[in-house]
């Protein structure tokens, strides 16, 4: 009844091509942004910011990056935490050795370095496909782990191999309270989501999707696979590099190579599988699912006042979390984003489904 | 009439809510909140569980025997970290604000978590106690205002091990040309001692082999193959959890003599040696504060906690190495609160006030005896400048059934360690842009 595009006529190309063609969607999105920027900073507490919202925002950015590669271009990677590590260590070294650089410049440069690394490890994708490629990207994971743990220069010869950073400063604005961190990350994430959304709607995004759907056919219609695949690897690694730098500088403050282990790579992959491959919205859903759910499950027994031991709580957390993943994948293999789309379809017909 | 009824309802509800609020406030005002970060699951659980049990049991004992700390009851809550840094940080955030005055002090029980939360303590003003672990340079209280590596650091531990084998060889100069292998957990924890061992290698001219083992440490074939090829004179083990028992089993398999293996104090407890069975006989490790065994305080724990069915673990496990270490960790925290109560009064204290207690902690032999820790604690005396409070250790060896303490005690050579601490702390302060504290002004 309310969610219906009746009467919304498009009279120009611009209005026909806009990102959210339906008025209700635009209003909803603006409302959501206003809520995130104006309401959340005043109502959320430290715990919510530091343990839930900040990790969620950064991992969403990384998930978007991985989704561009896996979801849009069809190239599986299980080594994306490595590119996050490249971004984090690149940013650390840039900030350490060139302290006069603005943090935004550091962030972009770190992203570019990660993009270069991503392209390097993307080269095998020109020859091998599917699961074989996944195994090849695993090499990135182990190589970067080794590099940052063994080559002391990257960690500035720290005794324990752990590096630490000063709070981020931007044009005299010191980002050190949880609210400031949240607002900064939210700004970055919104900007990068907009860029990603436009990328996938323009020529290059369509080339990626053509590549994903059938690479031989794509080649026949004149899409260069080298260009399409390597740009996908570059853009995707750029996003992950930026996310990695933010993870280190804004979230952790000090970290060791273990912070970007294979575990994180797999988690990123789970995020986009559960959230929805080839959907930016899905990256948000997936990150929320993977970041928030375990923490929530861990605290439920306490809220209910059930006296079970710490060990039992944590076993239950794993069991229920695993069961939920299986459940969602059986009910909706296309991810949470697909559930959302179905909901929207139903809403258009509501309350007269026939 | 209607007005009156409304008024009555309002008055009644006000009275009820006031009563509820005041009882809640009363109950809250009398508690000191202790956060407990534990790992009772995962690959490090064999070692995490006894420590957590000892820690919690001691808190229960203080509540049951002394009715709290000078009448202030201890409230505590466990949070499972699984030894993972991200979950540890989440636990820290979850627990830091609980209780009427927030968290007393955190024992992170992981060097990785220590590194991550150290940043946060500057804003939160909550002490992090890393008794026998954490960053070695955090001894410097002027830079690391909130870290307390009470009773020992890894640099001190490595130094004492070198002193011990030097003594065994008949003088530190005899170490020349010897080969020492460090088998370490490839994480900040395992890497900490390397700096000191390299410094000592320069002085005594021994060769240092660095053999990292990746988390969690169940796969060590390649490491022990190298040991078989290189035949080092001594092996130092810097492991944790399943890595320790795996190392000892591998040593048995490769035929490396266990008598020449020395573990740090985190590689010398019952769960590390029992899986290797008879093969572990002769293996040595450092002792941290308390060896295995039972003393006066254990009798109290059995009487006040276990006999009432309140024990966190099994009765026969009371007195294990890690159990005792958990108890001493809890004891030092409780003593710090007691000390701070002298200055700030007998009420629940904030983390900032507890820090004063931690910086003015004096646990001398008389106090140790009074607490029932005779033989299970070495003296600790801290100040704003020195957050370690002195470190004394000895070696114990596994005889196949229990840990036996060997003769001779060791102290780290501070003339070597102090300059390293200073340099490292300065570097940290510069990287993080920390303004140093002036201890002379604060006391």
Boltz contact constraints between the chains, C-beta under 6 A:
constraints:
  - contact:
      token1: [A, 47]
      token2: [B, 93]
      max_distance: 6.0
  - contact:
      token1: [A, 50]
      token2: [B, 93]
      max_distance: 6.0
  - contact:
      token1: [A, 51]
      token2: [B, 90]
      max_distance: 6.0
  - contact:
      token1: [A, 51]
      token2: [B, 93]
      max_distance: 6.0
  - contact:
      token1: [A, 159]
      token2: [B, 195]
      max_distance: 6.0
  - contact:
      token1: [A, 160]
      token2: [B, 188]
      max_distance: 6.0
  - contact:
      token1: [A, 160]
      token2: [B, 191]
      max_distance: 6.0
  - contact:
      token1: [A, 160]
      token2: [B, 192]
      max_distance: 6.0
  - contact:
      token1: [A, 161]
      token2: [B, 191]
      max_distance: 6.0
  - contact:
      token1: [A, 162]
      token2: [B, 115]
      max_distance: 6.0
  - contact:
      token1: [A, 162]
      token2: [B, 188]
      max_distance: 6.0
  - contact:
      token1: [A, 164]
      token2: [B, 431]
      max_distance: 6.0
  - contact:
      token1: [A, 164]
      token2: [B, 432]
      max_distance: 6.0
  - contact:
      token1: [A, 166]
      token2: [B, 432]
      max_distance: 6.0
  - contact:
      token1: [A, 166]
      token2: [B, 433]
      max_distance: 6.0
  - contact:
      token1: [A, 252]
      token2: [B, 116]
      max_distance: 6.0
  - contact:
      token1: [A, 253]
      token2: [B, 119]
      max_distance: 6.0
  - contact:
      token1: [A, 254]
      token2: [B, 115]
      max_distance: 6.0
  - contact:
      token1: [A, 256]
      token2: [B, 188]
      max_distance: 6.0
  - contact:
      token1: [A, 310]
      token2: [B, 38]
      max_distance: 6.0
  - contact:
      token1: [A, 310]
      token2: [B, 40]
      max_distance: 6.0
  - contact:
      token1: [A, 310]
      token2: [B, 78]
      max_distance: 6.0
  - contact:
      token1: [A, 310]
      token2: [B, 80]
      max_distance: 6.0
  - contact:
      token1: [A, 311]
      token2: [B, 40]
      max_distance: 6.0
  - contact:
      token1: [A, 311]
      token2: [B, 41]
      max_distance: 6.0
  - contact:
      token1: [A, 314]
      token2: [B, 41]
      max_distance: 6.0
  - contact:
      token1: [A, 314]
      token2: [B, 80]
      max_distance: 6.0
